Amino acid sequence: MEFTNEIYLASRESSFSDPVYRYKIKPLNIKCMGRQDNWTTYFLNSEEIAKKINRPSEYFGKYIGHALSCPMKQDKDKNCLTFKGDYSGELITKYFMEFVKIYVLCPNCDLPETKLFIRKDNGKTKELCHTCDACGTNSIVKPKSFDKSFEFIEKNTK
């Protein structure tokens, strides 16, 4: 996937060759600033991207931060996410797309038309699920083993 072009919100290869695929976003705007031993990576268009994928930026920020093993913060002045350290746009995009595949795309139809919800079983067991507005599928979210952001997302989902 090229980082100068739009990013396709899909996991199936057939979607990448479709010139009229409608679920595309602008490339992630990643800038690294600071001095030696005190770098900060800024995800400058994180709020815009959050609106496009219908998830709070904190959700994918936590995911990316855990994947990079670094603290994530919200910069209120710049209205964006920041990560402590010097990280490339390609690396941030890689982890962002992992997040999209787990928490945004429908496992049945591969479209980003999902909404997260908590399913309770007899009031005891809770599962994070998504329902797809495109095909109607309800499915359980299956996080990766390192994904400590799962607990944060689960706690903050209504």
N, C-alpha and C positions, 0 to 999 in steps of 0.2 A: 504494500500500500504506500503510495506516495504521500508525503506530508505537505506538499505544496497545493494539492487539490483538495476537494471536499472529502469529508470522511463519510463513508457509507455506514449507516446504522444497521448492520446485518452481519450474520455469520456465515451465510451460504454464499459460495463462490458465484453462483448464477446472478445474484443481485449486483455484484461488482461490475459486471459487463453491461448492465441495463442502463442505457443513456437517459432514460426518463424515470429512473428510480427516485421516488419523492422523499425518502427518508435519508437526507444528507444534511450534514452540518459543516460549518466552516472549520478549517484546521484549528487545532488548539493553539492559542497565542501564548507561548511560553518564553519568558525572559529570565535570565539569570543576572542578578546584580549583587554587588558587594565587593569585598576585598578577600585576599587570601585567608583561608581558615575562617571566614565569616560570610559565606555565600548564602543567598536566599533565592529560590526559584519561584517566580511569580506565574501563576496561571491566570493571565489577564482577562480572558473572556469566559471565565468559569460561570459567572451568573447568567450570561447569554446562553451558554451551553445547557445549563441546568433547566432553563425554561424550555429549550428545544426537546430535551429528553424527559421532561415532566418529573424530575427528581430534584430534591434540594442539593445544592452544591456540597453541603457538608457530607452527604452520603458518599459521593465519589471521591471527595477530598480525603475522608477517613480511609477509604479503600486504598487509594494511591499512597497515602502516608504510611499505612501499615505495610504495603508491598515494598516501599522504599526503606522501611525502618527509620522513618524520620518524623519529627513533629509537623503537623499541619495546623495552620491558623487561618483565620479570615482577616484580611487587611481591610479595615473599614474605610480608610482613606481612599484606597484604590478600588474598593469593592471587588475584591478577587481573593482567591485562595493563594496561600504561600506555603512553601516547603523548605525546611531548613536544609541547606546543602545545594550543590551544583548538579542539576539533572538536565539531561537533554530532552528536547521536545519529543523525540522518538520514544524514549523510555516512558515519559508521562503518558503519551498517546497509547502505548502498548498496555499500560495498566488501566487507563481509562476504558479502552475497548474490552478488556477483561471484565470490568465492572458492568459495562453495557450488556455483554453476553449473559452475565449471571442475573443482574437485577432489572434489566430493561426489556430485552428481547423475549418474545414469546417462544417457548421451546417447541411449540407446535407449528406456527406459521412464520416464525422468524421476523415478525414485525414489531416495532417499538411502540405498540399501542396498549401497553400494560399499566395496571395500577397495582400497587402493593397493598396488602391487607394482612391482618393477623387472623388466622383461623384457630378457634379454640375447640378442643375436643373434650366434652363433658366438664368444661371449666378448668381442667387440670393441664393438659398438654397444649402448648401454643406452637404454631408453625407459621413462619413467614411465607406467604404465598403471593402469586400475582394472578390477576384475572385479565384476560385479553379482550379488549373492546372490538377487535377485528374478527376473531374466530370464536370467542366465547369460552376458551379453555381456561380452567383454573388449574394452576400447578404450584407445587412446592418449590421454593427457592433453595437451590443446593449450592452453598458457598464452598470455596476452596478451603483447604485445611488451614492455611495461614491467615484466613480472613477474620481478623478480630473486629473489623468494622460491622460484621453481621449482627453482633449484639447491639451496637449503637443503632443500626438501622431498625432492628426489631423493636427496640425500646421506643423509638421515635415515630413508628408507623401506627396509624390509627386503625 
